[in-house]
Amino acid sequence: MAKRRSKQQDSRSLIATILSAIVVGLAALFGLIGGGAVDPEPGAPAATTAPSATTAPGVTQVASGGGAASVSAIQLGQYGLGARRSFWEVYFTTPTGSRDLSTYRNGVDYPLAAAIDGVQRTLDIAAYEWNSPRLTEAVLGALRRNVRVRMVVDDEGTIEDDDTTIGQLIDAGAQVVDDSRSALMHNKFMILDSQVVWTGSTNFTINDVYRNNNNLIMLRSRRAVEAYQAEFDEMFGGQFGPRSSDSNSVNFAQDGVPIQIYFAPENQVLQRIVPVVQRAQTSIRFMTFSFTEATIAEAILARSEAGVSVQGIFETRGSETEFSELRPLFCAGLDVRQDGNPNTFHHKVIIVDNRIVITGSFNWSQNATTANDENLVIIEDPALAAQFSAEFDRVWQRATVPARSLCS
């Protein structure tokens, strides 16, 4: 016969049960807050996700499909959208057309600034343009914490720009190197404490965050950090454009997700984009600020003729020039439009088969291919592709069909 439990034993058992329930509840709560993030790649440095920007209720749409059950929304205000899953976060600007600076809060600069606020040791920044007040203050705060801040900037886009705030950072102790050449240092990426990389199409400016359509992506990955760090160190040491080493590209898997990272002009980036397009089986959707490279257009047209669904959005400004690929694609019957943003449509994105995303600073132009310093990321993740497809759907609704007279 089992021995009768004492009151003391019952009390201890009750306390243990209560404590266990509390632990389970807290674990579930933090799992929801963290978006179900998994451990980084083995051997990767530990990293802390930047806290979400706190805002009044804003747009919190998270795309469905592609494993969306594991994707969580990041709260922003009226000027941005965000989502996270596993090792990545992605953000999209949602410009309203307003020119009222007093309303420019809680955009995609806020989570990036929050991440900078948590930096303890090193902050390396490659910036084509720089005038964001929120990011400037965050970097000044890092300098006050004795963080080593290094920057590579474009001489015309940043140093000589009338609106730049780079002087404040230089005066506060940031180490700044400019490219001092006619081609562009067109990158826009940051490396925080050698743990995470932020990149995308977004320049670190008021316009790009609050007036232009852009994307921003954070990667928590040792291999991604190593690639971007090597590229940054080359530029900081004075190697720009074709003089750069071609050894910084990487092709790896993070948490089971295939990722490729390339840098122009040294990595022959067009030869990385075209094969991805040529392998499209069901759909190609693109969003482009500048599209003058015929090789990409020819690959898209060929897949359309093979039965692949194609949709594309061009920045209206410059899209009807003789150099733009809008006319050849539109007049061949492809479903392409001109953007509806009264300011600038600044994406450089291709979504293939709802599972592969191509993004970065790389414009589809001859200058980007042969002269400018650029970066390109190719990520095969249906969950991430679903977020970019949702962005495509949002801007597609405002885009317009070109005039048929374009083909006459």
Protein Blocks (a to p, Z undefined) as FASTA:
>chain_A
ZZdddfklmmmmmmmmmmmmmmmmmmmmmmmmnoopacddehiacdddddddddddddfb
dceejhlmmpccddddfkbccddehjbccdddddehiabfklmghiaklmmmmmmmmpck
bccdddfbacbfklmmmmmmmmmnopacdddddfklmmmpmkbcklmmmmnopacddfki
abdcfbccddehhlaccedjbdcbfklmmmmccdddddddfklmmmmmmmmmmmmnopac
jlpccklbccddeehiacdddddfklommlmmmmmmmmpmkbccdddfbdcbfklmmmmm
mmmmnopacdddddfehplmmkbcklmmmmnopacdddfbfbbcfbdcddehhlaccedj
bdcdfklmmmpccdddddddfklmmmmmmmmmmmmmmpccddfklmZZ
